[in-house]
Amino acid sequence: FDTDFITAMNGKAVCKVGGEAIRGFGIRKPDGSVIGVVIKVLDGNIRALDSSSMAFLNEMELLTDEENQSLEKYREPVLKNHRKISVGKISTGIDF
C-alpha cells in the first residue's frame, strides 16, 4: 500500500506502516495546509489496515478521483485461503 499510495499522490503525501497494524500519513491538502494522521487497527492484525486507510482517506475527501482509482484494489481486499480460493473480503466502515 505505502509505495502505491506515495506514487499515486505524486509528492503530495507520504505514509509508512509500522508494527502492530499502525500506519502514519502526512498529507498536503489543496489549500496548502498539511495534516498528519495515524491509523491503528486495535487487534493488531494488519490485514484490515489497507481497507481502513482507504475508508478514512475517502471519508475525509483527501483523494482525487484519479488517486482513488489508482488505489482501488485496497478498498475491499479479497481474502483467499491457502488454495487461492476467494473466501471473503474486508469492508471498512467509518463512524466518527
Biopython code that builds the backbone (N, CA, C, O; Angstrom):
import numpy as np
from Bio.PDB.StructureBuilder import StructureBuilder

atoms = [
    (1, "PHE", "N", (0.824, -1.190, 0.000)),
    (1, "PHE", "CA", (0.000, 0.000, 0.000)),
    (1, "PHE", "C", (0.867, 1.252, 0.000)),
    (1, "PHE", "O", (0.635, 2.170, -0.786)),
    (2, "ASP", "N", (1.865, 1.290, 0.880)),
    (2, "ASP", "CA", (2.628, 2.524, 1.071)),
    (2, "ASP", "C", (3.251, 3.037, -0.227)),
    (2, "ASP", "O", (3.108, 4.213, -0.560)),
    (3, "THR", "N", (3.937, 2.166, -0.955)),
    (3, "THR", "CA", (4.578, 2.580, -2.207)),
    (3, "THR", "C", (3.546, 3.029, -3.228)),
    (3, "THR", "O", (3.737, 4.050, -3.888)),
    (4, "ASP", "N", (2.456, 2.285, -3.370)),
    (4, "ASP", "CA", (1.402, 2.662, -4.321)),
    (4, "ASP", "C", (0.764, 3.993, -3.931)),
    (4, "ASP", "O", (0.461, 4.810, -4.800)),
    (5, "PHE", "N", (0.556, 4.217, -2.638)),
    (5, "PHE", "CA", (-0.032, 5.470, -2.159)),
    (5, "PHE", "C", (0.885, 6.648, -2.475)),
    (5, "PHE", "O", (0.441, 7.655, -3.027)),
    (6, "ILE", "N", (2.152, 6.522, -2.128)),
    (6, "ILE", "CA", (3.104, 7.609, -2.364)),
    (6, "ILE", "C", (3.204, 7.920, -3.853)),
    (6, "ILE", "O", (3.264, 9.088, -4.237)),
    (7, "THR", "N", (3.222, 6.893, -4.690)),
    (7, "THR", "CA", (3.266, 7.083, -6.146)),
    (7, "THR", "C", (2.004, 7.774, -6.641)),
    (7, "THR", "O", (2.082, 8.717, -7.429)),
    (8, "ALA", "N", (0.840, 7.314, -6.185)),
    (8, "ALA", "CA", (-0.439, 7.895, -6.624)),
    (8, "ALA", "C", (-0.562, 9.358, -6.209)),
    (8, "ALA", "O", (-1.157, 10.158, -6.931)),
    (9, "MET", "N", (-0.011, 9.710, -5.067)),
    (9, "MET", "CA", (-0.135, 11.075, -4.545)),
    (9, "MET", "C", (0.864, 12.042, -5.173)),
    (9, "MET", "O", (0.747, 13.254, -4.989)),
    (10, "ASN", "N", (1.833, 11.530, -5.903)),
    (10, "ASN", "CA", (2.740, 12.361, -6.706)),
    (10, "ASN", "C", (3.353, 13.530, -5.915)),
    (10, "ASN", "O", (3.310, 14.679, -6.355)),
    (11, "GLY", "N", (3.912, 13.220, -4.760)),
    (11, "GLY", "CA", (4.595, 14.238, -3.974)),
    (11, "GLY", "C", (3.735, 14.989, -2.973)),
    (11, "GLY", "O", (4.253, 15.810, -2.216)),
    (12, "LYS", "N", (2.434, 14.727, -2.952)),
    (12, "LYS", "CA", (1.536, 15.440, -2.037)),
    (12, "LYS", "C", (1.402, 14.763, -0.684)),
    (12, "LYS", "O", (0.860, 15.350, 0.252)),
    (13, "ALA", "N", (1.896, 13.523, -0.570)),
    (13, "ALA", "CA", (1.691, 12.792, 0.676)),
    (13, "ALA", "C", (2.686, 11.651, 0.811)),
    (13, "ALA", "O", (3.248, 11.166, -0.170)),
    (14, "VAL", "N", (2.885, 11.239, 2.055)),
    (14, "VAL", "CA", (3.690, 10.064, 2.365)),
    (14, "VAL", "C", (2.941, 9.245, 3.409)),
    (14, "VAL", "O", (2.071, 9.759, 4.112)),
    (15, "CYS", "N", (3.288, 7.972, 3.498)),
    (15, "CYS", "CA", (2.753, 7.136, 4.571)),
    (15, "CYS", "C", (3.756, 6.039, 4.869)),
    (15, "CYS", "O", (4.606, 5.710, 4.041)),
    (16, "LYS", "N", (3.645, 5.476, 6.066)),
    (16, "LYS", "CA", (4.545, 4.408, 6.481)),
    (16, "LYS", "C", (3.818, 3.513, 7.463)),
    (16, "LYS", "O", (3.229, 3.976, 8.440)),
    (17, "VAL", "N", (3.872, 2.211, 7.179)),
    (17, "VAL", "CA", (3.271, 1.240, 8.084)),
    (17, "VAL", "C", (4.268, 0.915, 9.189)),
    (17, "VAL", "O", (5.481, 0.951, 8.979)),
    (18, "GLY", "N", (3.740, 0.598, 10.367)),
    (18, "GLY", "CA", (4.575, 0.208, 11.494)),
    (18, "GLY", "C", (4.063, -1.074, 12.112)),
    (18, "GLY", "O", (3.080, -1.649, 11.644)),
    (19, "GLY", "N", (4.717, -1.516, 13.145)),
    (19, "GLY", "CA", (4.331, -2.748, 13.817)),
    (19, "GLY", "C", (2.960, -2.656, 14.460)),
    (19, "GLY", "O", (2.465, -1.567, 14.753)),
    (20, "GLU", "N", (2.355, -3.812, 14.676)),
    (20, "GLU", "CA", (1.050, -3.907, 15.334)),
    (20, "GLU", "C", (-0.050, -3.140, 14.608)),
    (20, "GLU", "O", (-0.938, -2.573, 15.244)),
    (21, "ALA", "N", (0.010, -3.122, 13.280)),
    (21, "ALA", "CA", (-1.052, -2.550, 12.434)),
    (21, "ALA", "C", (-1.261, -1.056, 12.660)),
    (21, "ALA", "O", (-2.376, -0.605, 12.921)),
    (22, "ILE", "N", (-0.178, -0.300, 12.555)),
    (22, "ILE", "CA", (-0.227, 1.160, 12.640)),
    (22, "ILE", "C", (0.271, 1.725, 11.316)),
    (22, "ILE", "O", (1.235, 1.214, 10.745)),
    (23, "ARG", "N", (-0.380, 2.777, 10.824)),
    (23, "ARG", "CA", (0.092, 3.478, 9.624)),
    (23, "ARG", "C", (-0.025, 4.975, 9.877)),
    (23, "ARG", "O", (-1.059, 5.461, 10.336)),
    (24, "GLY", "N", (1.044, 5.695, 9.573)),
    (24, "GLY", "CA", (1.054, 7.143, 9.701)),
    (24, "GLY", "C", (1.019, 7.798, 8.330)),
    (24, "GLY", "O", (1.615, 7.297, 7.376)),
    (25, "PHE", "N", (0.313, 8.925, 8.239)),
    (25, "PHE", "CA", (0.195, 9.688, 6.996)),
    (25, "PHE", "C", (0.622, 11.129, 7.224)),
    (25, "PHE", "O", (0.377, 11.693, 8.291)),
    (26, "GLY", "N", (1.254, 11.720, 6.231)),
    (26, "GLY", "CA", (1.466, 13.156, 6.148)),
    (26, "GLY", "C", (0.920, 13.589, 4.800)),
    (26, "GLY", "O", (1.385, 13.112, 3.765)),
    (27, "ILE", "N", (-0.061, 14.490, 4.793)),
    (27, "ILE", "CA", (-0.774, 14.839, 3.563)),
    (27, "ILE", "C", (-0.867, 16.353, 3.412)),
    (27, "ILE", "O", (-1.298, 17.056, 4.326)),
    (28, "ARG", "N", (-0.456, 16.844, 2.242)),
    (28, "ARG", "CA", (-0.620, 18.265, 1.912)),
    (28, "ARG", "C", (-1.953, 18.420, 1.198)),
    (28, "ARG", "O", (-2.172, 17.828, 0.141)),
    (29, "LYS", "N", (-2.845, 19.219, 1.778)),
    (29, "LYS", "CA", (-4.172, 19.446, 1.204)),
    (29, "LYS", "C", (-4.082, 20.485, 0.084)),
    (29, "LYS", "O", (-3.093, 21.212, -0.007)),
    (30, "PRO", "N", (-5.110, 20.558, -0.769)),
    (30, "PRO", "CA", (-5.092, 21.518, -1.889)),
    (30, "PRO", "C", (-4.892, 22.975, -1.464)),
    (30, "PRO", "O", (-4.346, 23.772, -2.227)),
    (31, "ASP", "N", (-5.333, 23.327, -0.245)),
    (31, "ASP", "CA", (-5.164, 24.711, 0.215)),
    (31, "ASP", "C", (-3.756, 24.980, 0.760)),
    (31, "ASP", "O", (-3.466, 26.090, 1.205)),
    (32, "GLY", "N", (-2.884, 23.968, 0.724)),
    (32, "GLY", "CA", (-1.507, 24.123, 1.178)),
    (32, "GLY", "C", (-1.265, 23.720, 2.618)),
    (32, "GLY", "O", (-0.117, 23.561, 3.032)),
    (33, "SER", "N", (-2.335, 23.551, 3.390)),
    (33, "SER", "CA", (-2.161, 23.105, 4.773)),
    (33, "SER", "C", (-1.749, 21.631, 4.786)),
    (33, "SER", "O", (-1.991, 20.897, 3.828)),
    (34, "VAL", "N", (-1.134, 21.219, 5.871)),
    (34, "VAL", "CA", (-0.642, 19.848, 5.991)),
    (34, "VAL", "C", (-1.286, 19.204, 7.213)),
    (34, "VAL", "O", (-1.416, 19.827, 8.267)),
    (35, "ILE", "N", (-1.686, 17.942, 7.053)),
    (35, "ILE", "CA", (-2.241, 17.204, 8.189)),
    (35, "ILE", "C", (-1.446, 15.920, 8.399)),
    (35, "ILE", "O", (-0.894, 15.351, 7.457)),
    (36, "GLY", "N", (-1.401, 15.482, 9.635)),
    (36, "GLY", "CA", (-0.800, 14.204, 9.981)),
    (36, "GLY", "C", (-1.853, 13.329, 10.631)),
    (36, "GLY", "O", (-2.641, 13.797, 11.453)),
    (37, "VAL", "N", (-1.865, 12.070, 10.263)),
    (37, "VAL", "CA", (-2.876, 11.139, 10.766)),
    (37, "VAL", "C", (-2.201, 9.801, 11.051)),
    (37, "VAL", "O", (-1.322, 9.369, 10.305)),
    (38, "VAL", "N", (-2.615, 9.154, 12.125)),
    (38, "VAL", "CA", (-2.177, 7.793, 12.407)),
    (38, "VAL", "C", (-3.421, 6.926, 12.542)),
    (38, "VAL", "O", (-4.375, 7.293, 13.229)),
    (39, "ILE", "N", (-3.401, 5.776, 11.881)),
    (39, "ILE", "CA", (-4.498, 4.805, 11.968)),
    (39, "ILE", "C", (-3.961, 3.570, 12.680)),
    (39, "ILE", "O", (-2.867, 3.096, 12.376)),
    (40, "LYS", "N", (-4.733, 3.055, 13.624)),
    (40, "LYS", "CA", (-4.354, 1.867, 14.382)),
    (40, "LYS", "C", (-5.496, 0.863, 14.345)),
    (40, "LYS", "O", (-6.627, 1.190, 14.705)),
    (41, "VAL", "N", (-5.203, -0.360, 13.909)),
    (41, "VAL", "CA", (-6.172, -1.452, 13.985)),
    (41, "VAL", "C", (-6.002, -2.064, 15.373)),
    (41, "VAL", "O", (-4.939, -2.593, 15.700)),
    (42, "LEU", "N", (-7.044, -1.989, 16.179)),
    (42, "LEU", "CA", (-6.923, -2.316, 17.600)),
    (42, "LEU", "C", (-6.466, -3.743, 17.886)),
    (42, "LEU", "O", (-5.726, -3.969, 18.843)),
    (43, "ASP", "N", (-6.892, -4.701, 17.080)),
    (43, "ASP", "CA", (-6.482, -6.075, 17.377)),
    (43, "ASP", "C", (-5.077, -6.394, 16.860)),
    (43, "ASP", "O", (-4.590, -7.508, 17.049)),
    (44, "GLY", "N", (-4.423, -5.428, 16.211)),
    (44, "GLY", "CA", (-3.054, -5.616, 15.744)),
    (44, "GLY", "C", (-2.914, -6.411, 14.465)),
    (44, "GLY", "O", (-1.796, -6.687, 14.030)),
    (45, "ASN", "N", (-4.034, -6.789, 13.850)),
    (45, "ASN", "CA", (-3.983, -7.573, 12.617)),
    (45, "ASN", "C", (-3.896, -6.637, 11.418)),
    (45, "ASN", "O", (-4.805, -5.843, 11.174)),
    (46, "ILE", "N", (-2.818, -6.732, 10.686)),
    (46, "ILE", "CA", (-2.546, -5.794, 9.600)),
    (46, "ILE", "C", (-3.497, -5.950, 8.409)),
    (46, "ILE", "O", (-3.594, -5.040, 7.586)),
    (47, "ARG", "N", (-4.191, -7.071, 8.300)),
    (47, "ARG", "CA", (-4.992, -7.290, 7.093)),
    (47, "ARG", "C", (-6.127, -6.279, 6.920)),
    (47, "ARG", "O", (-6.616, -6.105, 5.804)),
    (48, "ALA", "N", (-6.554, -5.616, 7.980)),
    (48, "ALA", "CA", (-7.612, -4.604, 7.868)),
    (48, "ALA", "C", (-7.064, -3.192, 7.660)),
    (48, "ALA", "O", (-7.841, -2.256, 7.470)),
    (49, "LEU", "N", (-5.749, -3.025, 7.691)),
    (49, "LEU", "CA", (-5.162, -1.686, 7.666)),
    (49, "LEU", "C", (-5.332, -0.979, 6.323)),
    (49, "LEU", "O", (-5.632, 0.215, 6.299)),
    (50, "ASP", "N", (-5.151, -1.680, 5.214)),
    (50, "ASP", "CA", (-5.294, -1.037, 3.900)),
    (50, "ASP", "C", (-6.725, -0.559, 3.675)),
    (50, "ASP", "O", (-6.949, 0.570, 3.239)),
    (51, "SER", "N", (-7.682, -1.417, 3.973)),
    (51, "SER", "CA", (-9.088, -1.063, 3.821)),
    (51, "SER", "C", (-9.462, 0.103, 4.738)),
    (51, "SER", "O", (-10.189, 1.009, 4.329)),
    (52, "SER", "N", (-8.970, 0.079, 5.965)),
    (52, "SER", "CA", (-9.238, 1.171, 6.910)),
    (52, "SER", "C", (-8.617, 2.477, 6.434)),
    (52, "SER", "O", (-9.219, 3.543, 6.567)),
    (53, "SER", "N", (-7.427, 2.393, 5.885)),
    (53, "SER", "CA", (-6.758, 3.585, 5.358)),
    (53, "SER", "C", (-7.569, 4.198, 4.231)),
    (53, "SER", "O", (-7.768, 5.412, 4.196)),
    (54, "MET", "N", (-8.037, 3.369, 3.315)),
    (54, "MET", "CA", (-8.840, 3.867, 2.192)),
    (54, "MET", "C", (-10.156, 4.464, 2.680)),
    (54, "MET", "O", (-10.583, 5.510, 2.191)),
    (55, "ALA", "N", (-10.795, 3.810, 3.636)),
    (55, "ALA", "CA", (-12.065, 4.330, 4.158)),
    (55, "ALA", "C", (-11.858, 5.708, 4.778)),
    (55, "ALA", "O", (-12.662, 6.613, 4.555)),
    (56, "PHE", "N", (-10.797, 5.873, 5.549)),
    (56, "PHE", "CA", (-10.518, 7.168, 6.171)),
    (56, "PHE", "C", (-10.216, 8.230, 5.116)),
    (56, "PHE", "O", (-10.782, 9.322, 5.156)),
    (57, "LEU", "N", (-9.335, 7.918, 4.183)),
    (57, "LEU", "CA", (-8.957, 8.890, 3.150)),
    (57, "LEU", "C", (-10.170, 9.342, 2.344)),
    (57, "LEU", "O", (-10.276, 10.514, 1.984)),
    (58, "ASN", "N", (-11.076, 8.425, 2.063)),
    (58, "ASN", "CA", (-12.283, 8.779, 1.314)),
    (58, "ASN", "C", (-13.275, 9.560, 2.164)),
    (58, "ASN", "O", (-13.880, 10.520, 1.685)),
    (59, "GLU", "N", (-13.447, 9.163, 3.405)),
    (59, "GLU", "CA", (-14.372, 9.873, 4.295)),
    (59, "GLU", "C", (-13.946, 11.331, 4.476)),
    (59, "GLU", "O", (-14.786, 12.227, 4.547)),
    (60, "MET", "N", (-12.648, 11.555, 4.549)),
    (60, "MET", "CA", (-12.116, 12.909, 4.737)),
    (60, "MET", "C", (-11.908, 13.647, 3.409)),
    (60, "MET", "O", (-11.442, 14.786, 3.389)),
    (61, "GLU", "N", (-12.260, 12.984, 2.300)),
    (61, "GLU", "CA", (-12.149, 13.563, 0.952)),
    (61, "GLU", "C", (-10.732, 14.061, 0.672)),
    (61, "GLU", "O", (-10.536, 15.186, 0.211)),
    (62, "LEU", "N", (-9.750, 13.209, 0.956)),
    (62, "LEU", "CA", (-8.349, 13.564, 0.771)),
    (62, "LEU", "C", (-7.760, 13.044, -0.533)),
    (62, "LEU", "O", (-6.595, 13.306, -0.831)),
    (63, "LEU", "N", (-8.553, 12.306, -1.318)),
    (63, "LEU", "CA", (-8.079, 11.759, -2.586)),
    (63, "LEU", "C", (-8.875, 12.321, -3.751)),
    (63, "LEU", "O", (-10.088, 12.507, -3.654)),
    (64, "THR", "N", (-8.187, 12.589, -4.853)),
    (64, "THR", "CA", (-8.886, 12.944, -6.086)),
    (64, "THR", "C", (-9.459, 11.663, -6.686)),
    (64, "THR", "O", (-9.136, 10.566, -6.231)),
    (65, "ASP", "N", (-10.298, 11.797, -7.692)),
    (65, "ASP", "CA", (-10.852, 10.618, -8.365)),
    (65, "ASP", "C", (-9.738, 9.762, -8.963)),
    (65, "ASP", "O", (-9.786, 8.534, -8.888)),
    (66, "GLU", "N", (-8.743, 10.405, -9.551)),
    (66, "GLU", "CA", (-7.625, 9.678, -10.168)),
    (66, "GLU", "C", (-6.812, 8.919, -9.111)),
    (66, "GLU", "O", (-6.446, 7.763, -9.322)),
    (67, "GLU", "N", (-6.533, 9.561, -7.991)),
    (67, "GLU", "CA", (-5.790, 8.906, -6.908)),
    (67, "GLU", "C", (-6.589, 7.738, -6.348)),
    (67, "GLU", "O", (-6.038, 6.674, -6.065)),
    (68, "ASN", "N", (-7.875, 7.942, -6.192)),
    (68, "ASN", "CA", (-8.764, 6.893, -5.706)),
    (68, "ASN", "C", (-8.746, 5.684, -6.634)),
    (68, "ASN", "O", (-8.688, 4.542, -6.178)),
    (69, "GLN", "N", (-8.796, 5.940, -7.923)),
    (69, "GLN", "CA", (-8.777, 4.865, -8.918)),
    (69, "GLN", "C", (-7.472, 4.074, -8.835)),
    (69, "GLN", "O", (-7.480, 2.847, -8.945)),
    (70, "SER", "N", (-6.358, 4.769, -8.644)),
    (70, "SER", "CA", (-5.054, 4.105, -8.550)),
    (70, "SER", "C", (-4.966, 3.168, -7.346)),
    (70, "SER", "O", (-4.212, 2.195, -7.368)),
    (71, "LEU", "N", (-5.725, 3.456, -6.312)),
    (71, "LEU", "CA", (-5.657, 2.688, -5.067)),
    (71, "LEU", "C", (-6.877, 1.800, -4.842)),
    (71, "LEU", "O", (-7.054, 1.255, -3.752)),
    (72, "GLU", "N", (-7.704, 1.653, -5.844)),
    (72, "GLU", "CA", (-8.972, 0.923, -5.740)),
    (72, "GLU", "C", (-8.804, -0.494, -5.178)),
    (72, "GLU", "O", (-9.655, -0.957, -4.419)),
    (73, "LYS", "N", (-7.732, -1.178, -5.537)),
    (73, "LYS", "CA", (-7.562, -2.573, -5.104)),
    (73, "LYS", "C", (-7.449, -2.715, -3.584)),
    (73, "LYS", "O", (-7.601, -3.815, -3.052)),
    (74, "TYR", "N", (-7.186, -1.622, -2.892)),
    (74, "TYR", "CA", (-7.053, -1.665, -1.436)),
    (74, "TYR", "C", (-8.366, -1.391, -0.704)),
    (74, "TYR", "O", (-8.440, -1.577, 0.511)),
    (75, "ARG", "N", (-9.392, -0.957, -1.415)),
    (75, "ARG", "CA", (-10.654, -0.578, -0.777)),
    (75, "ARG", "C", (-11.335, -1.769, -0.092)),
    (75, "ARG", "O", (-11.715, -1.669, 1.074)),
    (76, "GLU", "N", (-11.488, -2.862, -0.781)),
    (76, "GLU", "CA", (-12.107, -4.071, -0.218)),
    (76, "GLU", "C", (-11.278, -5.284, -0.635)),
    (76, "GLU", "O", (-11.661, -6.013, -1.550)),
    (77, "PRO", "N", (-10.146, -5.501, 0.034)),
    (77, "PRO", "CA", (-9.278, -6.616, -0.347)),
    (77, "PRO", "C", (-9.999, -7.960, -0.233)),
    (77, "PRO", "O", (-10.774, -8.194, 0.696)),
    (78, "VAL", "N", (-9.727, -8.825, -1.188)),
    (78, "VAL", "CA", (-10.318, -10.163, -1.213)),
    (78, "VAL", "C", (-9.456, -11.091, -0.358)),
    (78, "VAL", "O", (-8.230, -11.085, -0.464)),
    (79, "LEU", "N", (-10.099, -11.873, 0.475)),
    (79, "LEU", "CA", (-9.405, -12.863, 1.302)),
    (79, "LEU", "C", (-9.413, -14.198, 0.581)),
    (79, "LEU", "O", (-10.444, -14.635, 0.071)),
    (80, "LYS", "N", (-8.253, -14.844, 0.544)),
    (80, "LYS", "CA", (-8.140, -16.146, -0.122)),
    (80, "LYS", "C", (-7.549, -17.158, 0.851)),
    (80, "LYS", "O", (-6.761, -16.815, 1.732)),
    (81, "ASN", "N", (-7.949, -18.416, 0.668)),
    (81, "ASN", "CA", (-7.395, -19.468, 1.511)),
    (81, "ASN", "C", (-6.066, -19.956, 0.924)),
    (81, "ASN", "O", (-5.573, -19.391, -0.052)),
    (82, "HIS", "N", (-5.496, -20.995, 1.515)),
    (82, "HIS", "CA", (-4.194, -21.490, 1.059)),
    (82, "HIS", "C", (-4.240, -22.060, -0.360)),
    (82, "HIS", "O", (-3.199, -22.218, -0.996)),
    (83, "ARG", "N", (-5.440, -22.368, -0.859)),
    (83, "ARG", "CA", (-5.587, -22.853, -2.239)),
    (83, "ARG", "C", (-5.887, -21.719, -3.211)),
    (83, "ARG", "O", (-6.205, -21.964, -4.375)),
    (84, "LYS", "N", (-5.787, -20.476, -2.734)),
    (84, "LYS", "CA", (-6.021, -19.268, -3.542)),
    (84, "LYS", "C", (-7.476, -19.125, -3.977)),
    (84, "LYS", "O", (-7.768, -18.488, -4.989)),
    (85, "ILE", "N", (-8.387, -19.723, -3.206)),
    (85, "ILE", "CA", (-9.819, -19.607, -3.461)),
    (85, "ILE", "C", (-10.351, -18.443, -2.630)),
    (85, "ILE", "O", (-10.068, -18.344, -1.436)),
    (86, "SER", "N", (-11.115, -17.574, -3.261)),
    (86, "SER", "CA", (-11.693, -16.426, -2.573)),
    (86, "SER", "C", (-12.682, -16.901, -1.509)),
    (86, "SER", "O", (-13.602, -17.667, -1.796)),
    (87, "VAL", "N", (-12.476, -16.435, -0.273)),
    (87, "VAL", "CA", (-13.344, -16.851, 0.826)),
    (87, "VAL", "C", (-14.026, -15.668, 1.514)),
    (87, "VAL", "O", (-14.752, -15.852, 2.490)),
    (88, "GLY", "N", (-13.798, -14.470, 1.014)),
    (88, "GLY", "CA", (-14.431, -13.297, 1.605)),
    (88, "GLY", "C", (-13.704, -12.029, 1.211)),
    (88, "GLY", "O", (-12.814, -12.043, 0.361)),
    (89, "LYS", "N", (-14.098, -10.927, 1.843)),
    (89, "LYS", "CA", (-13.429, -9.653, 1.600)),
    (89, "LYS", "C", (-13.488, -8.829, 2.876)),
    (89, "LYS", "O", (-14.288, -9.094, 3.772)),
    (90, "ILE", "N", (-12.629, -7.832, 2.936)),
    (90, "ILE", "CA", (-12.612, -6.933, 4.085)),
    (90, "ILE", "C", (-13.304, -5.645, 3.692)),
    (90, "ILE", "O", (-12.926, -5.007, 2.709)),
    (91, "SER", "N", (-14.314, -5.260, 4.451)),
    (91, "SER", "CA", (-15.014, -3.991, 4.250)),
    (91, "SER", "C", (-14.851, -3.164, 5.519)),
    (91, "SER", "O", (-14.877, -3.698, 6.628)),
    (92, "THR", "N", (-14.687, -1.869, 5.347)),
    (92, "THR", "CA", (-14.470, -0.990, 6.490)),
    (92, "THR", "C", (-15.522, 0.102, 6.515)),
    (92, "THR", "O", (-15.824, 0.704, 5.485)),
    (93, "GLY", "N", (-16.076, 0.355, 7.679)),
    (93, "GLY", "CA", (-16.998, 1.466, 7.876)),
    (93, "GLY", "C", (-16.363, 2.474, 8.820)),
    (93, "GLY", "O", (-15.604, 2.101, 9.714)),
    (94, "ILE", "N", (-16.668, 3.730, 8.626)),
    (94, "ILE", "CA", (-16.129, 4.797, 9.471)),
    (94, "ILE", "C", (-17.274, 5.393, 10.282)),
    (94, "ILE", "O", (-18.337, 5.697, 9.741)),
    (95, "ASP", "N", (-17.048, 5.556, 11.577)),
    (95, "ASP", "CA", (-18.037, 6.168, 12.453)),
    (95, "ASP", "C", (-17.312, 7.123, 13.388)),
    (95, "ASP", "O", (-16.671, 6.699, 14.350)),
    (96, "PHE", "N", (-17.416, 8.417, 13.098)),
    (96, "PHE", "CA", (-16.730, 9.420, 13.930)),
    (96, "PHE", "C", (-17.613, 9.843, 15.070)),
    (96, "PHE", "O", (-17.216, 10.679, 15.881)),
]
sb = StructureBuilder()
sb.init_structure("model")
sb.init_model(0)
sb.init_chain("A")
sb.init_seg("    ")
for serial, (resi, resn, name, xyz) in enumerate(atoms, 1):
    if name == "N":
        sb.init_residue(resn, " ", resi, " ")
    sb.init_atom(name, np.array(xyz, "f"), 0.0, 1.0, " ", f" {name:<3s}", serial, name[0])
structure = sb.get_structure()
